[in-house]
Structures are given as structure tokens and as C-alpha cells.
């Protein structure tokens, strides 16, 4: 069976919510079918309706190029070792999902019934993939420059502040402990609330001297990082 081309024009008309979404992202599509495809999750795909997975693949690469270029321009003297964690902080799924929430991406996603019932409009991975698909759609609609402008506009101050935000708190806390001859910090789940599709975790980070801090987040990883950051702040104040 012949494969469908990467992009096939269907000359679709945008719904009112997608036209409003164009305004939120600041790009009016010459080929609106690209936007329609970018917001279509795999749970809604069919023989006549493509999902956004291939666009997400392309958008991830466009995002990476734009962020790598922006970081080099922002700090010409930075080494590769300094730039890598900043880059990772800007393109990771959590950051993409945060950007998606800021433009109410979840409201325009086309989801299958099961995905909708399981809270798909709020899922981090789904939102992160969708914003990458939007980036690819803009890239295919207008080229690299419009896609670059979109990314830099949506990411906003994150690019300028990433030097401070990119610090891996868990790694920094472990280095703090090792420098004092302590074993690695421990992370204990204190609580878990919410339904399976939208859990909220509370994690406690603790080091050998008894100091500890707690944080709550939608994933264990995020909660551990947040708890480690709070504990580092506490330890630095008491040092």
C-alpha cells in the first residue's frame, strides 16, 4: 500500500477555536490544513485524517536548532559543557508543556474519546508533543524565520533566564553531599493524590545531617527536583 506523503493539502477550513488559536500564537496559516493536522492526536487519526506525530518529529528538530542558535548568540564565551544543560532545560518536555499551557493548547486538541476521558488535554507528554507539532506546522507553512520568531516569542524570557534555571538540583545536591563525605541524598514519596491520569506527588529530599525539604508536583521527577532545589536553598542559607 502506498504511503501518504508527509504533507497532503486537504484545503480544510479552520474552526472558530483554531482561528482564535492562530491569534494566540501570532501566525496566520496560508495552509490551514497544517494547523488542523498539528492539533490532531493519534487517538483521532484515521485513513483519511493524519495525526501530528510526524510533525512533532520535525518540530523537535526545528526547536533544537533555534534554541542552540539562541544560546550561542546569548553567551558567546560559554563552553559546550555550559551550553548543554541550558539547551536541555529549554527543549525538555516539561518546558514544552508549560509553553503549551500558556497558549491554552489543550483547548484546541482533537482527541479520541478514551484520551479525552483520561485527561489528555492536561497531559504533559501530549501537550509537549503538540507544541512541537505546531512549530513544524509553522515551519512548513512559512519557513524557518517564522518558526524561529514563533519559538522565541512563545519561550519568552526563558532563554535569558535559563543560565540560572538549568542547574540540575538533584545533581547539585548530590555533589554537596559528596563534598562532605555524606551518602547520596534520599528521596521519599510522602503523598500521592489525584486520579491516575492526573496524579500529584509530594516528595521529601533529605541528606545525612538531617536537613530535609518537601515539594509537590505532577510527576515524581519534578517533585524530586523541586524538593532538591528547596533543600539546596536551605543548606546554602545555613552554611
Residue, then its C-alpha position, 0 to 999 in steps of 0.5 A: x500500500x502506498x504511503x501518504x506523503x508527509x504533507x497532503x493539502x486537504x484545503x480544510x477550513x479552520x474552526x472558530x477555536x483554531x482561528x482564535x488559536x492562530x491569534x494566540x500564537x501570532x501566525x496566520x496559516x496560508x495552509x490551514x490544513x497544517x494547523x488542523x493536522x498539528x492539533x490532531x492526536x493519534x487517538x483521532x487519526x484515521x485513513x483519511x485524517x493524519x495525526x501530528x506525530x510526524x510533525x512533532x518529529x520535525x518540530x523537535x528538530x526545528x526547536x533544537x536548532x533555534x534554541x542552540x542558535x539562541x544560546x550561542x548568540x546569548x553567551x558567546x564565551x560559554x563552553x559546550x559543557x555550559x551550553x548543554x544543560x541550558x539547551x536541555x532545560x529549554x527543549x525538555x518536555x516539561x518546558x514544552x508543556x508549560x509553553x503549551x499551557x500558556x497558549x491554552x493548547x489543550x483547548x484546541x486538541x482533537x482527541x479520541x474519546x478514551x484520551x479525552x476521558x483520561x485527561x489528555x488535554x492536561x497531559x504533559x507528554x501530549x501537550x509537549x508533543x503538540x507544541x512541537x507539532x505546531x512549530x513544524x506546522x509553522x515551519x512548513x507553512x512559512x519557513x524557518x524565520x517564522x518558526x524561529x520568531x514563533x519559538x522565541x516569542x512563545x519561550x519568552x524570557x526563558x532563554x535569558x533566564x535559563x543560565x540560572x534555571x538549568x542547574x540540575x538540583x538533584x545533581x547539585x545536591x548530590x555533589x554537596x553531599x559528596x563534598x562532605x563525605x555524606x551518602x547520596x541524598x534520599x528521596x521519599x514519596x510522602x503523598x500521592x493524590x489525584x486520579x491516575x491520569x492526573x496524579x500529584x506527588x509530594x516528595x521529601x529530599x533529605x541528606x545525612x545531617x538531617x536537613x530535609x525539604x518537601x515539594x509537590x508536583x505532577x510527576x515524581x521527577x519534578x517533585x524530586x527536583x523541586x524538593x532538591x532545589x528547596x533543600x539546596x536553598x536551605x543548606x546554602x542559607x545555613x552554611 
